[in-house]
């Protein structure tokens, strides 16, 4: 029993240590989400036009929000 109490913490410590190199937490792409969506909107895949319309709607809402924000200042 005493041997088990001495070996168990050592085994847990070794199990917690990793000998492999860690990958970065965030793997960044070279294109932003907006750029990827824009490329998708210009492609020939089904539903690509809908992505373009969604981008246009988001742009319109952002412009509207900016206009309202500038009025309140």
BELHUVEN-V984785 format. One record per pair of residues at least 4 apart in sequence whose C-alpha atoms are under 6 Angstrom apart, sorted by the first residue. I is the first residue (numbers start at 1). J is the second residue. D is the distance in whole Angstrom. If there is no record, write none. Layout:
i:j:d
I:J:D
I:J:D
//
This chain:
i:j:d
4:8:6
31:35:6
40:48:6
41:48:5
41:49:6
41:51:5
41:52:5
//
